Amino acid sequence: MDKKLFEKALKMPVNERVVFAELILASLDQENDEVRLAWLDEVNSRIKAAKEGSAKLIEDSEDLVDLRKAKAETMNKPSFSYNEIDDKINQTTKKVKAMTEKRPSKRRSAD
């Protein structure tokens, strides 16, 4: 790590350090192309469903409040078994493992 850069950053005003830190963090947050494309497909699918009328949109805050109340009421009633949870965890673990095995390694050299 470049100590001079770090010392210079510490001398910056607080608001500039915040922006600088956010830029550094943003540079680390690079989405996997496969994940990004999957989200784009999901967004397009939801837009299509809304246009075709096969999805019910929340029109106002009262609808949202009603949905949250209904969800809160059902949260107290388990609608699943522990075996179903274990199966879902295993399926997800396999998917993640398969995705990471397909992805080429992007290792950076330490400077």
VMD Tcl script that builds the backbone (N, CA, C; Angstrom):
set m [mol new atoms 333]
animate dup $m
set s [atomselect $m all]
$s set {name element resname resid chain x y z} {
  {N N MET 1 A 0.847 -1.180 0.000}
  {CA C MET 1 A 0.000 0.000 0.000}
  {C C MET 1 A 0.892 1.242 0.000}
  {N N ASP 2 A 0.470 2.237 -0.698}
  {CA C ASP 2 A 1.193 3.490 -0.804}
  {C C ASP 2 A 0.898 4.351 0.425}
  {N N LYS 3 A 1.872 4.438 1.332}
  {CA C LYS 3 A 1.664 5.192 2.573}
  {C C LYS 3 A 1.484 6.683 2.310}
  {N N LYS 4 A 2.137 7.190 1.279}
  {CA C LYS 4 A 2.002 8.615 0.963}
  {C C LYS 4 A 0.569 8.940 0.555}
  {N N LEU 5 A -0.020 8.067 -0.243}
  {CA C LEU 5 A -1.407 8.268 -0.659}
  {C C LEU 5 A -2.337 8.226 0.552}
  {N N PHE 6 A -2.079 7.268 1.456}
  {CA C PHE 6 A -2.896 7.145 2.656}
  {C C PHE 6 A -2.781 8.390 3.526}
  {N N GLU 7 A -1.557 8.863 3.720}
  {CA C GLU 7 A -1.348 10.070 4.536}
  {C C GLU 7 A -2.006 11.291 3.892}
  {N N LYS 8 A -1.917 11.373 2.573}
  {CA C LYS 8 A -2.564 12.473 1.865}
  {C C LYS 8 A -4.082 12.406 2.007}
  {N N ALA 9 A -4.627 11.197 1.922}
  {CA C ALA 9 A -6.071 11.016 2.075}
  {C C ALA 9 A -6.523 11.433 3.470}
  {N N LEU 10 A -5.744 11.127 4.481}
  {CA C LEU 10 A -6.109 11.494 5.857}
  {C C LEU 10 A -6.121 13.003 6.075}
  {N N LYS 11 A -5.385 13.725 5.257}
  {CA C LYS 11 A -5.345 15.189 5.378}
  {C C LYS 11 A -6.507 15.867 4.656}
  {N N MET 12 A -7.258 15.088 3.885}
  {CA C MET 12 A -8.396 15.647 3.146}
  {C C MET 12 A -9.515 16.016 4.119}
  {N N PRO 13 A -10.344 16.997 3.750}
  {CA C PRO 13 A -11.522 17.296 4.576}
  {C C PRO 13 A -12.429 16.061 4.662}
  {N N VAL 14 A -13.187 15.972 5.737}
  {CA C VAL 14 A -14.016 14.795 5.985}
  {C C VAL 14 A -14.927 14.466 4.807}
  {N N ASN 15 A -15.620 15.461 4.257}
  {CA C ASN 15 A -16.545 15.174 3.158}
  {C C ASN 15 A -15.807 14.628 1.936}
  {N N GLU 16 A -14.605 15.097 1.679}
  {CA C GLU 16 A -13.830 14.576 0.551}
  {C C GLU 16 A -13.344 13.156 0.831}
  {N N ARG 17 A -13.004 12.875 2.108}
  {CA C ARG 17 A -12.584 11.515 2.469}
  {C C ARG 17 A -13.736 10.532 2.290}
  {N N VAL 18 A -14.947 10.975 2.615}
  {CA C VAL 18 A -16.120 10.115 2.453}
  {C C VAL 18 A -16.303 9.776 0.979}
  {N N VAL 19 A -16.234 10.779 0.116}
  {CA C VAL 19 A -16.383 10.552 -1.324}
  {C C VAL 19 A -15.271 9.631 -1.823}
  {N N PHE 20 A -14.052 9.884 -1.383}
  {CA C PHE 20 A -12.904 9.067 -1.783}
  {C C PHE 20 A -13.108 7.614 -1.343}
  {N N ALA 21 A -13.544 7.421 -0.112}
  {CA C ALA 21 A -13.783 6.071 0.405}
  {C C ALA 21 A -14.887 5.371 -0.386}
  {N N GLU 22 A -15.942 6.104 -0.718}
  {CA C GLU 22 A -17.031 5.519 -1.498}
  {C C GLU 22 A -16.551 5.100 -2.887}
  {N N LEU 23 A -15.690 5.912 -3.478}
  {CA C LEU 23 A -15.146 5.562 -4.795}
  {C C LEU 23 A -14.284 4.305 -4.718}
  {N N ILE 24 A -13.485 4.221 -3.672}
  {CA C ILE 24 A -12.641 3.022 -3.485}
  {C C ILE 24 A -13.530 1.791 -3.304}
  {N N LEU 25 A -14.540 1.899 -2.452}
  {CA C LEU 25 A -15.439 0.765 -2.219}
  {C C LEU 25 A -16.208 0.391 -3.479}
  {N N ALA 26 A -16.647 1.379 -4.240}
  {CA C ALA 26 A -17.380 1.107 -5.472}
  {C C ALA 26 A -16.508 0.344 -6.465}
  {N N SER 27 A -15.211 0.616 -6.436}
  {CA C SER 27 A -14.321 -0.086 -7.356}
  {C C SER 27 A -14.212 -1.574 -7.014}
  {N N LEU 28 A -14.535 -1.937 -5.772}
  {CA C LEU 28 A -14.490 -3.340 -5.352}
  {C C LEU 28 A -15.791 -4.070 -5.663}
  {N N ASP 29 A -16.855 -3.323 -5.843}
  {CA C ASP 29 A -18.190 -3.894 -6.024}
  {C C ASP 29 A -18.480 -4.107 -7.506}
  {N N GLN 30 A -17.787 -5.074 -8.076}
  {CA C GLN 30 A -17.989 -5.364 -9.496}
  {C C GLN 30 A -18.804 -6.639 -9.616}
  {N N GLU 31 A -20.002 -6.502 -10.179}
  {CA C GLU 31 A -20.895 -7.639 -10.318}
  {C C GLU 31 A -20.404 -8.612 -11.371}
  {N N ASN 32 A -20.623 -9.844 -11.099}
  {CA C ASN 32 A -20.380 -10.901 -12.059}
  {C C ASN 32 A -21.329 -10.671 -13.234}
  {N N ASP 33 A -20.833 -10.770 -14.463}
  {CA C ASP 33 A -21.671 -10.543 -15.642}
  {C C ASP 33 A -22.896 -11.442 -15.651}
  {N N GLU 34 A -22.729 -12.676 -15.232}
  {CA C GLU 34 A -23.845 -13.625 -15.229}
  {C C GLU 34 A -24.948 -13.153 -14.271}
  {N N VAL 35 A -24.558 -12.650 -13.112}
  {CA C VAL 35 A -25.527 -12.154 -12.133}
  {C C VAL 35 A -26.209 -10.900 -12.673}
  {N N ARG 36 A -25.424 -9.991 -13.243}
  {CA C ARG 36 A -25.981 -8.757 -13.791}
  {C C ARG 36 A -26.991 -9.060 -14.888}
  {N N LEU 37 A -26.660 -9.990 -15.777}
  {CA C LEU 37 A -27.574 -10.356 -16.856}
  {C C LEU 37 A -28.842 -11.025 -16.317}
  {N N ALA 38 A -28.684 -11.820 -15.267}
  {CA C ALA 38 A -29.855 -12.460 -14.656}
  {C C ALA 38 A -30.791 -11.409 -14.075}
  {N N TRP 39 A -30.233 -10.378 -13.437}
  {CA C TRP 39 A -31.072 -9.303 -12.884}
  {C C TRP 39 A -31.758 -8.523 -14.007}
  {N N LEU 40 A -31.048 -8.276 -15.089}
  {CA C LEU 40 A -31.658 -7.578 -16.223}
  {C C LEU 40 A -32.819 -8.388 -16.794}
  {N N ASP 41 A -32.637 -9.708 -16.887}
  {CA C ASP 41 A -33.726 -10.571 -17.359}
  {C C ASP 41 A -34.921 -10.489 -16.416}
  {N N GLU 42 A -34.650 -10.485 -15.111}
  {CA C GLU 42 A -35.728 -10.401 -14.124}
  {C C GLU 42 A -36.481 -9.077 -14.240}
  {N N VAL 43 A -35.744 -7.998 -14.385}
  {CA C VAL 43 A -36.376 -6.684 -14.528}
  {C C VAL 43 A -37.241 -6.647 -15.783}
  {N N ASN 44 A -36.708 -7.124 -16.891}
  {CA C ASN 44 A -37.471 -7.141 -18.147}
  {C C ASN 44 A -38.713 -8.014 -18.026}
  {N N SER 45 A -38.589 -9.131 -17.340}
  {CA C SER 45 A -39.725 -10.022 -17.133}
  {C C SER 45 A -40.819 -9.330 -16.319}
  {N N ARG 46 A -40.409 -8.597 -15.280}
  {CA C ARG 46 A -41.384 -7.888 -14.445}
  {C C ARG 46 A -42.052 -6.745 -15.212}
  {N N ILE 47 A -41.284 -6.055 -16.022}
  {CA C ILE 47 A -41.864 -4.977 -16.846}
  {C C ILE 47 A -42.895 -5.569 -17.807}
  {N N LYS 48 A -42.544 -6.675 -18.440}
  {CA C LYS 48 A -43.461 -7.333 -19.384}
  {C C LYS 48 A -44.735 -7.773 -18.663}
  {N N ALA 49 A -44.590 -8.363 -17.479}
  {CA C ALA 49 A -45.756 -8.826 -16.714}
  {C C ALA 49 A -46.647 -7.654 -16.330}
  {N N ALA 50 A -46.033 -6.528 -15.988}
  {CA C ALA 50 A -46.818 -5.341 -15.630}
  {C C ALA 50 A -47.578 -4.815 -16.844}
  {N N LYS 51 A -46.917 -4.780 -17.986}
  {CA C LYS 51 A -47.562 -4.286 -19.209}
  {C C LYS 51 A -48.701 -5.196 -19.662}
  {N N GLU 52 A -48.517 -6.517 -19.489}
  {CA C GLU 52 A -49.533 -7.474 -19.913}
  {C C GLU 52 A -50.662 -7.606 -18.898}
  {N N GLY 53 A -50.455 -7.038 -17.716}
  {CA C GLY 53 A -51.480 -7.113 -16.683}
  {C C GLY 53 A -51.456 -8.395 -15.872}
  {N N SER 54 A -50.426 -9.218 -16.050}
  {CA C SER 54 A -50.348 -10.464 -15.285}
  {C C SER 54 A -49.685 -10.275 -13.920}
  {N N ALA 55 A -49.216 -9.063 -13.645}
  {CA C ALA 55 A -48.653 -8.738 -12.339}
  {C C ALA 55 A -49.475 -7.619 -11.719}
  {N N LYS 56 A -49.737 -7.750 -10.424}
  {CA C LYS 56 A -50.500 -6.714 -9.742}
  {C C LYS 56 A -49.510 -5.716 -9.154}
  {N N LEU 57 A -49.621 -4.477 -9.563}
  {CA C LEU 57 A -48.734 -3.445 -9.061}
  {C C LEU 57 A -49.317 -2.824 -7.800}
  {N N ILE 58 A -48.440 -2.395 -6.918}
  {CA C ILE 58 A -48.870 -1.699 -5.708}
  {C C ILE 58 A -49.068 -0.249 -6.093}
  {N N GLU 59 A -50.305 0.212 -5.974}
  {CA C GLU 59 A -50.642 1.546 -6.458}
  {C C GLU 59 A -50.481 2.642 -5.428}
  {N N ASP 60 A -50.684 2.323 -4.158}
  {CA C ASP 60 A -50.539 3.374 -3.146}
  {C C ASP 60 A -50.022 2.779 -1.848}
  {N N SER 61 A -49.742 3.646 -0.911}
  {CA C SER 61 A -49.141 3.210 0.345}
  {C C SER 61 A -50.080 2.340 1.169}
  {N N GLU 62 A -51.398 2.514 1.019}
  {CA C GLU 62 A -52.335 1.676 1.770}
  {C C GLU 62 A -52.219 0.214 1.346}
  {N N ASP 63 A -52.044 -0.026 0.042}
  {CA C ASP 63 A -51.857 -1.393 -0.445}
  {C C ASP 63 A -50.588 -1.996 0.158}
  {N N LEU 64 A -49.549 -1.198 0.228}
  {CA C LEU 64 A -48.291 -1.672 0.785}
  {C C LEU 64 A -48.446 -1.998 2.267}
  {N N VAL 65 A -49.153 -1.148 2.997}
  {CA C VAL 65 A -49.402 -1.392 4.421}
  {C C VAL 65 A -50.180 -2.697 4.585}
  {N N ASP 66 A -51.202 -2.899 3.761}
  {CA C ASP 66 A -51.995 -4.131 3.830}
  {C C ASP 66 A -51.139 -5.366 3.558}
  {N N LEU 67 A -50.263 -5.265 2.549}
  {CA C LEU 67 A -49.384 -6.388 2.239}
  {C C LEU 67 A -48.433 -6.688 3.394}
  {N N ARG 68 A -47.898 -5.643 4.001}
  {CA C ARG 68 A -46.981 -5.841 5.134}
  {C C ARG 68 A -47.700 -6.452 6.328}
  {N N LYS 69 A -48.929 -6.037 6.578}
  {CA C LYS 69 A -49.714 -6.622 7.676}
  {C C LYS 69 A -49.963 -8.102 7.412}
  {N N ALA 70 A -50.358 -8.411 6.183}
  {CA C ALA 70 A -50.625 -9.810 5.827}
  {C C ALA 70 A -49.363 -10.645 5.969}
  {N N LYS 71 A -48.250 -10.099 5.558}
  {CA C LYS 71 A -46.979 -10.823 5.677}
  {C C LYS 71 A -46.624 -11.035 7.138}
  {N N ALA 72 A -46.817 -9.998 7.963}
  {CA C ALA 72 A -46.513 -10.107 9.394}
  {C C ALA 72 A -47.373 -11.179 10.048}
  {N N GLU 73 A -48.627 -11.271 9.641}
  {CA C GLU 73 A -49.523 -12.283 10.207}
  {C C GLU 73 A -49.083 -13.686 9.830}
  {N N THR 74 A -48.619 -13.862 8.598}
  {CA C THR 74 A -48.201 -15.195 8.161}
  {C C THR 74 A -46.817 -15.562 8.679}
  {N N MET 75 A -46.040 -14.575 9.103}
  {CA C MET 75 A -44.693 -14.858 9.613}
  {C C MET 75 A -44.752 -15.700 10.882}
  {N N ASN 76 A -45.819 -15.585 11.636}
  {CA C ASN 76 A -45.958 -16.344 12.874}
  {C C ASN 76 A -46.407 -17.779 12.632}
  {N N LYS 77 A -46.805 -18.091 11.395}
  {CA C LYS 77 A -47.282 -19.423 11.051}
  {C C LYS 77 A -46.299 -20.056 10.074}
  {N N PRO 78 A -45.525 -21.045 10.529}
  {CA C PRO 78 A -44.583 -21.668 9.603}
  {C C PRO 78 A -45.315 -22.355 8.454}
  {N N SER 79 A -44.922 -22.031 7.256}
  {CA C SER 79 A -45.538 -22.640 6.076}
  {C C SER 79 A -44.541 -23.552 5.367}
  {N N PHE 80 A -43.548 -24.016 6.105}
  {CA C PHE 80 A -42.506 -24.839 5.520}
  {C C PHE 80 A -41.975 -25.797 6.570}
  {N N SER 81 A -41.275 -26.813 6.117}
  {CA C SER 81 A -40.650 -27.748 7.047}
  {C C SER 81 A -39.140 -27.518 7.029}
  {N N TYR 82 A -38.489 -28.024 8.049}
  {CA C TYR 82 A -37.036 -27.888 8.099}
  {C C TYR 82 A -36.376 -28.656 6.959}
  {N N ASN 83 A -36.992 -29.746 6.533}
  {CA C ASN 83 A -36.451 -30.490 5.383}
  {C C ASN 83 A -36.492 -29.641 4.120}
  {N N GLU 84 A -37.580 -28.880 3.944}
  {CA C GLU 84 A -37.680 -27.999 2.778}
  {C C GLU 84 A -36.592 -26.936 2.815}
  {N N ILE 85 A -36.320 -26.412 3.997}
  {CA C ILE 85 A -35.257 -25.401 4.141}
  {C C ILE 85 A -33.909 -26.026 3.808}
  {N N ASP 86 A -33.643 -27.218 4.354}
  {CA C ASP 86 A -32.378 -27.900 4.065}
  {C C ASP 86 A -32.226 -28.165 2.574}
  {N N ASP 87 A -33.313 -28.598 1.929}
  {CA C ASP 87 A -33.263 -28.847 0.486}
  {C C ASP 87 A -32.943 -27.570 -0.280}
  {N N LYS 88 A -33.587 -26.474 0.100}
  {CA C LYS 88 A -33.359 -25.194 -0.574}
  {C C LYS 88 A -31.909 -24.738 -0.383}
  {N N ILE 89 A -31.389 -24.890 0.822}
  {CA C ILE 89 A -29.989 -24.518 1.091}
  {C C ILE 89 A -29.056 -25.361 0.228}
  {N N ASN 90 A -29.322 -26.655 0.161}
  {CA C ASN 90 A -28.471 -27.539 -0.652}
  {C C ASN 90 A -28.537 -27.169 -2.129}
  {N N GLN 91 A -29.733 -26.863 -2.638}
  {CA C GLN 91 A -29.881 -26.465 -4.043}
  {C C GLN 91 A -29.116 -25.181 -4.317}
  {N N THR 92 A -29.255 -24.216 -3.416}
  {CA C THR 92 A -28.574 -22.931 -3.595}
  {C C THR 92 A -27.067 -23.110 -3.535}
  {N N THR 93 A -26.606 -23.917 -2.602}
  {CA C THR 93 A -25.170 -24.174 -2.475}
  {C C THR 93 A -24.621 -24.794 -3.755}
  {N N LYS 94 A -25.360 -25.744 -4.335}
  {CA C LYS 94 A -24.921 -26.372 -5.585}
  {C C LYS 94 A -24.868 -25.361 -6.723}
  {N N LYS 95 A -25.883 -24.477 -6.798}
  {CA C LYS 95 A -25.917 -23.464 -7.858}
  {C C LYS 95 A -24.729 -22.510 -7.730}
  {N N VAL 96 A -24.469 -22.061 -6.508}
  {CA C VAL 96 A -23.360 -21.131 -6.287}
  {C C VAL 96 A -22.042 -21.804 -6.624}
  {N N LYS 97 A -21.891 -23.053 -6.211}
  {CA C LYS 97 A -20.663 -23.784 -6.501}
  {C C LYS 97 A -20.472 -23.933 -8.010}
  {N N ALA 98 A -21.552 -24.264 -8.713}
  {CA C ALA 98 A -21.474 -24.409 -10.168}
  {C C ALA 98 A -21.109 -23.095 -10.839}
  {N N MET 99 A -21.687 -21.993 -10.344}
  {CA C MET 99 A -21.382 -20.681 -10.919}
  {C C MET 99 A -19.929 -20.299 -10.690}
  {N N THR 100 A -19.425 -20.581 -9.494}
  {CA C THR 100 A -18.042 -20.188 -9.201}
  {C C THR 100 A -17.044 -21.070 -9.927}
  {N N GLU 101 A -17.417 -22.317 -10.203}
  {CA C GLU 101 A -16.522 -23.193 -10.948}
  {C C GLU 101 A -16.425 -22.785 -12.408}
  {N N LYS 102 A -17.520 -22.244 -12.962}
  {CA C LYS 102 A -17.536 -21.791 -14.359}
  {C C LYS 102 A -16.733 -20.517 -14.540}
  {N N ARG 103 A -16.755 -19.660 -13.529}
  {CA C ARG 103 A -16.160 -18.335 -13.632}
  {C C ARG 103 A -14.645 -18.421 -13.629}
  {N N PRO 104 A -13.993 -17.755 -14.573}
  {CA C PRO 104 A -12.525 -17.758 -14.581}
  {C C PRO 104 A -11.991 -16.980 -13.389}
  {N N SER 105 A -10.874 -17.420 -12.889}
  {CA C SER 105 A -10.266 -16.777 -11.730}
  {C C SER 105 A -9.722 -15.411 -12.124}
  {N N LYS 106 A -10.051 -14.393 -11.336}
  {CA C LYS 106 A -9.551 -13.041 -11.586}
  {C C LYS 106 A -8.716 -12.609 -10.394}
  {N N ARG 107 A -7.571 -13.170 -10.280}
  {CA C ARG 107 A -6.705 -12.806 -9.162}
  {C C ARG 107 A -5.835 -11.638 -9.535}
  {N N ARG 108 A -5.726 -10.728 -8.618}
  {CA C ARG 108 A -4.895 -9.555 -8.851}
  {C C ARG 108 A -3.575 -9.746 -8.098}
  {N N SER 109 A -2.515 -9.270 -8.682}
  {CA C SER 109 A -1.242 -9.358 -7.993}
  {C C SER 109 A -1.185 -8.289 -6.917}
  {N N ALA 110 A -0.589 -8.615 -5.795}
  {CA C ALA 110 A -0.475 -7.659 -4.692}
  {C C ALA 110 A 0.648 -6.699 -4.989}
  {N N ASP 111 A 0.329 -5.415 -5.027}
  {CA C ASP 111 A 1.347 -4.388 -5.309}
  {C C ASP 111 A 1.869 -3.797 -4.028}
}
mol reanalyze $m
mol bondsrecalc $m
mol representation Tube
mol addrep $m
